[in-house]
Amino acid sequence: MSKFASTVHEVADAMAANELFQREGWTDGLPIVPPTEDAVARFLAAAELDAAAVIGIEPVRRRSITAEKVAIAAVMAGCLPEYLPVVVATVKAMCQPEYALHGSTASTGGSAPFIIVNGPVRLAIGMNATHNVLANASRANATIGRSIRLILLNVLGGIPGQLDRSTLGHPGKFTFCVAEDEEDSPWPPLSLERGVPAGVSAVTALQVESPHQIMNEWTHDPKEILDTYVAAMRSNMLTYSIWEGNYAFVIPKQHREIFAAARWTRQNIRDYVFEKARVKRSEWRGVGKTAVAGRKDEDKVYCALRSPDDLLVVAAGGPAGGFGAILPPWYGKKSLAVTVPVGV
């Protein structure tokens, strides 16, 4: 008899297991590592978790996410056992009410969980914080993010065309996980600013739309650099959603060095962006939304952020090139970023 609550399926080999998972819709379309009982047991042992332990409860439909199900997803995604505490912490963050897990999973907006990892665990499991950081460069980054997608599919029923009603989605719905480049950053770790003690590993999760890459290599003025980031924010407000909430900036080394030379802190960045990232309702006329621009209060000003603290500034990306990225929120303040320690 199995020591786990999940159904056991007998298959001939790994290839047959993959075909079974594809037929049943238990995967994201990519091949999986078969989650054998031995593999799942190893993962749970590495994280010192009982299979029946409840990691989180989805707040709307009250679906429990057990350690067993999280470990199964991590095995399927291709994780190593030592990655499991990071996956567990991410699930805990996403189950907090302010994250709005159900709404963001079911929405037509097509958002994806963006996961930022801080602290010693980044180095211990070999996470990437530099070259190609938003894409394919690290087994840990890729499989931790993919684990979350497989949990959404198989535990919460986030199946495209069923619960998941995304019109388009974006590639971050496969995996969207980075480590912060703490060793080469002029600022304290993001997690420290969000209340986690120094030296403690942590995960920050937030629902975002597709990233907007920007470039500015023609100035060393931090305000001009930020004006380029803000232009992408304002574009998002006009073409997608004006609702205020948690935006994230991913700032690689070349731009970070400009801010460091000017002695700009994260707070300086947030304060400047808060004042600049605004649009007037009348500006909708220039982006094909005349039908709503003139209904009332054409001069009403909308802010991207409720306060400067809504902006998450993440130090990550390769060492060369005047690039950066903004990550817009799914639905403004309806879904907020959550930070939790790893292993606590």
C-alpha positions in Angstrom: 0.0 0.0 0.0 1.3 3.5 -0.8 2.3 5.7 2.0 0.9 8.7 0.1 -2.6 9.9 -0.5 -2.1 10.4 -4.2 -3.3 7.7 -6.7 -0.5 5.3 -7.8 -0.3 4.6 -11.6 1.7 1.6 -12.9 3.5 2.4 -16.1 6.2 0.6 -18.1 8.9 3.3 -18.1 9.5 7.0 -18.0 8.4 7.4 -21.6 5.1 5.8 -20.8 4.8 8.0 -17.7 5.2 11.1 -19.9 2.6 9.9 -22.3 0.2 9.3 -19.4 0.7 12.8 -18.0 0.3 14.3 -21.4 -3.0 12.4 -22.1 -4.4 13.4 -18.7 -3.5 17.0 -18.9 -1.3 16.8 -15.8 1.6 18.7 -17.4 2.3 22.1 -19.0 3.0 20.5 -22.4 6.6 19.8 -21.6 8.0 16.4 -20.6 8.1 15.7 -16.9 10.3 13.7 -14.5 8.0 10.8 -13.3 7.1 11.4 -9.6 7.8 8.0 -8.2 7.1 7.3 -4.5 10.8 7.1 -3.8 11.5 10.4 -5.4 8.7 12.2 -3.6 9.8 10.6 -0.3 13.4 11.9 -0.8 12.1 15.4 -1.5 10.0 15.5 1.6 12.8 14.1 3.7 15.2 16.8 2.4 12.7 19.5 3.5 11.8 17.7 6.8 8.1 17.7 5.8 5.4 15.2 6.5 3.4 14.3 3.4 0.1 15.4 4.9 1.3 18.7 6.2 -0.8 21.6 4.8 1.5 24.2 3.2 -1.3 26.6 2.3 -5.0 26.9 1.6 -6.3 28.7 -1.4 -8.5 31.4 0.3 -11.5 31.5 -2.1 -12.3 27.8 -2.8 -10.5 26.6 0.4 -8.4 24.0 -1.5 -5.6 22.6 0.7 -2.1 22.3 -0.8 -0.3 19.5 1.0 3.5 18.9 1.2 2.9 15.7 -0.8 1.4 17.6 -3.7 4.1 20.3 -3.7 6.8 17.6 -3.7 5.2 15.8 -6.6 5.1 19.0 -8.6 8.8 19.7 -7.8 9.8 16.2 -8.9 7.8 16.6 -12.1 9.3 20.0 -12.9 12.9 18.6 -12.6 13.9 20.1 -9.3 16.5 18.7 -7.0 15.4 17.9 -3.4 17.2 20.9 -2.0 15.0 23.3 -4.0 11.8 22.2 -2.3 12.0 24.7 0.6 11.9 27.5 -1.9 8.9 26.0 -3.7 7.2 25.6 -0.3 7.9 29.2 0.7 6.5 30.4 -2.7 3.2 28.4 -2.1 2.9 29.9 1.3 3.3 33.4 -0.1 0.7 32.8 -2.8 -1.8 31.5 -0.4 -1.9 34.8 1.5 -5.3 36.6 0.9 -3.7 39.8 -0.4 -2.0 37.8 -3.2 -5.5 36.9 -4.7 -4.4 33.5 -5.9 -7.8 32.4 -7.3 -8.6 35.6 -9.2 -5.2 35.9 -10.7 -5.3 32.2 -11.8 -8.7 32.4 -13.3 -8.5 35.8 -15.0 -8.6 36.5 -18.7 -5.7 38.9 -18.1 -3.1 36.1 -18.4 -0.8 37.0 -15.5 2.0 34.8 -14.1 3.6 34.4 -10.7 6.9 36.2 -10.6 9.2 34.8 -7.9 12.2 36.7 -6.5 14.6 34.7 -4.2 16.9 36.4 -1.6 19.4 35.1 0.9 21.9 32.3 1.3 19.6 29.7 -0.4 20.3 31.4 -3.8 23.9 30.4 -3.7 23.4 27.1 -2.0 21.2 25.8 -4.8 22.9 27.6 -7.7 20.3 30.1 -8.7 21.0 32.6 -11.5 20.9 36.4 -10.9 22.9 37.7 -13.9 23.1 36.7 -17.6 19.7 36.0 -19.2 18.1 36.2 -15.8 14.5 36.3 -17.1 15.0 33.3 -19.3 16.8 30.0 -19.6 20.1 30.0 -17.6 19.6 27.9 -14.4 18.0 24.6 -13.5 17.0 26.0 -10.1 15.3 29.1 -11.5 13.5 27.2 -14.3 12.3 24.3 -12.2 11.2 26.2 -9.1 9.0 28.4 -11.3 7.7 25.5 -13.2 6.8 23.7 -10.0 4.4 26.5 -9.2 2.8 26.2 -12.6 2.3 22.5 -12.1 0.7 23.0 -8.7 -1.7 25.5 -10.2 -2.6 23.0 -12.9 -3.0 19.9 -10.8 -3.9 21.0 -7.3 -5.9 24.1 -8.0 -7.3 23.2 -11.4 -5.8 26.1 -13.3 -6.2 24.4 -16.7 -6.3 26.7 -19.7 -9.8 27.0 -21.1 -11.3 25.8 -17.8 -10.4 27.6 -14.6 -7.6 29.5 -16.3 -9.4 31.8 -18.8 -6.3 33.7 -20.0 -6.9 35.3 -23.4 -3.2 35.3 -24.3 -1.0 34.5 -21.3 2.7 35.0 -21.7 5.8 32.8 -21.5 6.2 33.5 -17.8 3.3 31.1 -17.3 5.8 28.3 -17.9 8.3 29.6 -15.3 9.2 33.0 -14.0 11.7 32.9 -11.2 14.9 34.9 -10.5 17.5 35.3 -7.7 18.5 38.8 -6.7 22.1 39.8 -7.4 22.9 40.7 -3.8 26.7 40.4 -4.2 26.8 43.0 -7.0 24.1 45.4 -5.8 24.5 48.8 -4.2 21.3 48.2 -2.2 20.3 45.9 0.6 18.4 42.7 -0.4 14.8 43.2 -1.5 13.7 40.9 1.3 15.4 42.9 4.0 13.4 46.0 2.8 10.3 43.9 3.0 10.8 42.9 6.7 12.8 39.7 6.6 15.9 39.7 8.8 19.4 40.0 7.3 20.9 36.6 6.4 17.5 34.9 6.2 16.5 33.4 2.8 13.1 34.6 1.5 10.8 34.5 -1.4 8.7 37.4 -2.8 5.8 36.5 -5.1 3.6 38.8 -7.2 1.3 38.4 -10.1 2.6 40.2 -13.2 1.9 40.7 -16.9 4.6 40.2 -19.5 7.8 42.1 -18.9 8.5 45.3 -20.9 12.2 45.6 -21.8 13.6 49.1 -22.0 17.0 50.5 -23.1 18.9 53.7 -22.3 22.6 53.9 -22.9 22.9 57.6 -23.6 23.0 59.2 -20.2 24.4 58.9 -16.7 21.7 61.0 -15.2 19.6 58.7 -12.9 16.5 60.8 -13.5 16.8 60.3 -17.3 17.4 56.6 -16.8 14.2 56.4 -14.7 12.3 58.5 -17.2 12.7 55.6 -19.7 11.4 53.0 -17.1 8.5 55.4 -16.4 7.7 55.7 -20.1 7.1 52.0 -20.2 4.9 52.2 -17.1 2.9 55.0 -18.6 2.5 53.0 -21.8 1.2 50.1 -19.8 -1.3 52.4 -18.0 -2.6 53.6 -21.4 -2.6 50.4 -23.4 -3.4 47.8 -20.7 -4.5 49.0 -17.3 -4.5 52.3 -15.3 -5.0 50.6 -12.0 -2.4 51.3 -9.3 -0.5 48.6 -7.6 2.8 46.7 -7.3 5.0 47.3 -10.3 8.5 45.7 -10.4 11.7 47.0 -11.9 14.4 44.5 -12.8 17.6 46.6 -13.0 20.8 45.1 -14.4 24.3 46.1 -13.4 25.0 48.9 -15.9 22.0 50.9 -14.7 22.6 50.0 -11.1 26.1 51.5 -11.4 24.7 54.8 -12.6 22.4 54.9 -9.5 25.2 53.9 -7.2 27.5 56.6 -8.6 24.8 59.2 -7.9 24.2 57.6 -4.5 20.6 56.9 -5.3 19.0 54.4 -2.9 15.9 52.3 -3.7 13.9 54.9 -1.8 15.2 57.6 -4.1 14.1 55.5 -7.1 10.7 54.8 -5.7 10.0 58.4 -4.8 11.0 59.7 -8.2 8.9 57.1 -10.0 5.9 57.7 -7.8 5.8 61.4 -8.9 6.5 60.7 -12.6 4.4 57.5 -13.4 1.1 59.2 -14.0 -1.3 59.7 -16.9 -4.4 61.8 -17.6 -7.6 60.3 -18.7 -7.6 62.4 -21.8 -4.4 60.6 -23.0 -6.5 57.6 -23.8 -7.5 59.4 -27.0 -4.1 58.8 -28.4 -4.2 55.0 -27.9 -7.6 54.2 -29.5 -9.7 54.6 -26.4 -11.6 57.7 -27.3 -14.8 56.0 -26.3 -13.9 56.1 -22.6 -11.5 59.1 -22.5 -14.2 61.7 -22.7 -17.0 60.2 -20.6 -16.0 62.3 -17.5 -13.1 64.0 -15.8 -10.8 64.1 -18.8 -8.2 65.8 -16.7 -8.3 63.3 -13.9 -4.8 62.0 -13.1 -4.1 58.3 -12.5 -1.0 57.2 -10.6 0.7 53.9 -11.3 1.5 53.5 -7.6 -0.5 54.0 -4.5 2.6 55.1 -2.7 6.4 54.9 -3.5 6.5 51.6 -1.5 4.4 49.9 -4.2 7.4 49.7 -6.5 9.6 46.6 -6.1 13.2 47.3 -7.3 15.0 44.1 -8.1 18.8 43.9 -8.7 19.3 41.3 -11.4 20.5 40.9 -14.9 23.8 40.6 -16.9 26.8 42.9 -16.4 26.7 44.8 -19.7 24.1 46.7 -21.7 21.9 49.6 -20.7 18.8 47.5 -20.4 16.1 47.0 -17.8 12.6 45.7 -17.5 9.3 46.7 -15.9 6.8 44.1 -14.8 3.3 45.5 -14.6 0.8 44.2 -12.0 -2.1 41.9 -13.0 -4.9 43.9 -11.5 -3.5 46.8 -9.5 -4.1 46.6 -5.8 -6.4 43.6 -6.2 -3.3 41.4 -6.0 -0.3 42.4 -4.0 3.3 41.2 -3.5 3.9 38.9 -0.6 7.3 38.1 1.0 7.9 35.1 3.3 11.0 33.5 4.8 12.3 30.1 3.4 12.2 27.2 5.8 10.3 28.9 8.6 
